[in-house]
Amino acid sequence: MTKRLALAALAVLAVVASLALRKQNRWAQKVNRFSAANVLVAPIDVSTLLEMQAAASARGLKPRFTYATVALEDGRRVPARPAYYEPNAPEGAVMTISPMDFLLSARDDSGAEAVALNPGLGPELSATVEKGDLMSLVASLERRGFRASSQAAPASPVTAAPPAAPEPPPIPNEPGTWTVKIQEVAPEKKVAVIVALRRLSGKGLAEVKELVESAPGVVGEGLSANTSHRWFETLTAAGASGSRYDAGGPAPQ
């Protein structure tokens, strides 16, 4: 009887230890994702940005963030303040912010119950942290050398999104229909390439994500020469390697 109780106790301890280890691993993944970039981009309300550009220093205005609805591990769906690795990920007005400032400014945000990194881009790229765990995340980042840029975190400096690069001059109007192929995408550039391809193609997130993750492969077909050139340049700038070629000629290897 005593032996059975001992074995049962050991089994319970093993289960508890396994659950604790899984929880610790999930936390480590979240910390890793927040510490992967020195600068995040967070979408903010456009009208607030315009006001701040006019009189931010004089009036002490603070940004009004937009929010995303995200699912927590227990299935609850809550409003979260979103941020992205890729500067052009969110549509509309954005502010650049360090991971530490982003977390500290969310601490007193009454509109958000969580923070979400790259919401909607899949579990391997995103991370959601409840507000009650924010300070633990801040402490983890501090141990990695991250610091807030200012003690007044909610008043982080706001800037408009950087101006778009000028459009390249159109290339000569080459005949035929063209195809764009992605050959390889570095893991740290995956988010940027997904965002760029989604904007170029107009396809849904799941479809674009599958195209990028299944590289090498064709991502655009039946394009004009100018359009294929723009796709190729945009995807290359985002971090993909690949090629464009006339569909009527030999395809590159």
Buried (B, 14 or more C-beta within 10 A) or exposed (E): EEEEEEEEEEEEEEEEEEEEEEEEEEBEEBBEBBBBBEEBBBBBBBEBBEBBEEEBEEEEBBBBBBBBEBBBEEEEEBBBBBBBBBBBBBEEBBBBBBBBBBBBBBBEBEEBBBBBBBBEBBEEBBBBBBBEBBEEBBEBBEEEEBEBEEEEBBBBBBEBBEEEEEEEEEEEEEEBBBBBBBEEBEEEBBBBBBBBBBBBBEBEEEEBBEBBBEBBEBBBEEBBBBBBBBBBBBBBEBBBBBBBBBBEEEEEE
